[in-house]
Amino acid sequence: MARLPRWISQHLAALRALLVLTAVTGILYPLAVLAAAQLPGLNDRADGSLVYAEDGAVVGSSLLGQSFTDDEGEALLAYFQSRPSMAAGEAGDYDPLVSGASNLGPENVVDVLPDPGLGWDGDENAAKSLLTQVCERSFAVGEREGVDGSRPYCADSGESAVGAVLGVFYSEGTTGEVVRAVSLNEACGAVEAPFIAEYEGVQVECAEYGEDYAKALITPVEGGSGEPAVPADAVTASGSGLDPHISPEYADLQVERIAAERGADAGAIESLVEEHTTGRFLGFMGEPAVNVVELNLALDEAYPLA
C-alpha cells in the first residue's frame, strides 16, 4: 500500500488536532462550565447577580451601583445615596461601558482655573482638582444630611468649597522668608477674600487667571476641622466607579433623612440597614459594607412612597 506524501500526512494530523481541540475547548468545556454555573448557589452569580422587584421585574444587579437622583442630578431624598461615580460616565450614572478610575491622586490639589469670561461650564480646559471635588461633595452631603460638611484641607469659598491650598514664594526659592502667598484655588473676582487672610505674616492673595505660579511651593493648609462628620466614601468614588456599597457610617448618616421622608421610625430604618450590611470577608479581610441597591429596594417594599 502506497504511503501518502509527508506533507499530506502532516496536514491531516493538523486537521485531526484542530477538530479534537475544537470539540474539547469550543464545545465540551463551555458546556461543562455552563452546567457547573447552574448548580445551586452558583446560578444566581452566573446570571449576573440580578436584583428583582416584587413583581419579578429586573431592577439591577447587586454587583453594580446605581444613581438615586432626579433628571438634574439632584439626590432623591427618599432614598439612600450611593458613593460618587464620576469616573463612570460624565453624569456619574454608573455606566459600566465607561467605568474606570479618574487617575487623580492625593497630590492633585491645585485647580486649573477657568477663563473668567467662560466659567467652569464654558472653559473646557478648566479642571477641578481631586481635593476641590472632595471638598465640594463633603459640603453638599453635610448640607443634605444636616451635619458639618467641613473637613481638613477644605475651605468654604462663598457659594462652594475649594481645596485650601496656597502657593508660597520664599526669598531663597524653597527656603528663607515667605515673601508672597497665593490662594491657588480661589480666582480673583470669584471670591470676596481668600480663605485665610495671612500666612506667616504675609497677606494672602487671590489667584489671577493666566498668571504663572510654577515657582511657588504648593502648601495645603489643614485647618482645624478635626474628624469629618461626612465619611470618606461619601466624597470619593471607587476604582471602577461602579461600587454598589457604602460604609455603615455613611448609611447611618442618612437614616434620619430617610425616616423623615418615608414617615417611618428611624429605628426601623436602622434595622433595614443592619440587614443589608455584610461583614469582613472571612472575618478579617476588607471592611463592613452596605449594598445600596438592595437596601433601597427593601426600603420601597417596606415603606413605599405615596
C-alpha positions, 0 to 999 in steps of 0.5 A, a space after each residue: 500500500 502506497 504511503 501518502 506524501 509527508 506533507 499530506 500526512 502532516 496536514 491531516 494530523 493538523 486537521 485531526 488536532 484542530 477538530 479534537 481541540 475544537 470539540 474539547 475547548 469550543 464545545 465540551 468545556 463551555 458546556 461543562 462550565 455552563 452546567 457547573 454555573 447552574 448548580 445551586 448557589 452558583 446560578 444566581 452569580 452566573 446570571 449576573 447577580 440580578 436584583 428583582 422587584 416584587 413583581 419579578 421585574 429586573 431592577 439591577 444587579 447587586 454587583 453594580 451601583 446605581 444613581 438615586 437622583 432626579 433628571 438634574 442630578 439632584 439626590 432623591 431624598 427618599 432614598 439612600 445615596 450611593 458613593 460618587 461615580 464620576 469616573 463612570 460616565 460624565 453624569 456619574 450614572 454608573 455606566 459600566 461601558 465607561 467605568 474606570 478610575 479618574 487617575 487623580 491622586 492625593 497630590 492633585 490639589 491645585 485647580 486649573 482655573 477657568 477663563 473668567 469670561 467662560 466659567 467652569 461650564 464654558 472653559 473646557 480646559 478648566 479642571 477641578 482638582 481631586 481635593 476641590 471635588 472632595 471638598 465640594 461633595 463633603 459640603 453638599 452631603 453635610 448640607 443634605 444630611 444636616 451635619 458639618 460638611 467641613 473637613 481638613 484641607 477644605 475651605 468654604 469659598 462663598 457659594 462652594 468649597 475649594 481645596 485650601 491650598 496656597 502657593 508660597 514664594 520664599 526669598 531663597 526659592 524653597 527656603 528663607 522668608 515667605 515673601 508672597 502667598 497665593 490662594 491657588 484655588 480661589 480666582 480673583 473676582 470669584 471670591 470676596 477674600 481668600 480663605 485665610 487672610 495671612 500666612 506667616 505674616 504675609 497677606 494672602 492673595 487671590 489667584 489671577 487667571 493666566 498668571 504663572 505660579 510654577 515657582 511657588 511651593 504648593 502648601 495645603 493648609 489643614 485647618 482645624 476641622 478635626 474628624 469629618 462628620 461626612 465619611 470618606 466614601 461619601 466624597 470619593 468614588 471607587 476604582 471602577 466607579 461602579 461600587 454598589 456599597 457604602 460604609 455603615 457610617 455613611 448609611 447611618 448618616 442618612 437614616 434620619 433623612 430617610 425616616 423623615 421622608 418615608 414617615 417611618 421610625 428611624 429605628 426601623 430604618 436602622 434595622 433595614 440597614 443592619 440587614 443589608 450590611 455584610 461583614 469582613 470577608 472571612 472575618 478579617 479581610 476588607 471592611 463592613 459594607 452596605 449594598 445600596 441597591 438592595 437596601 433601597 429596594 427593601 426600603 420601597 417594599 417596606 415603606 413605599 412612597 405615596 
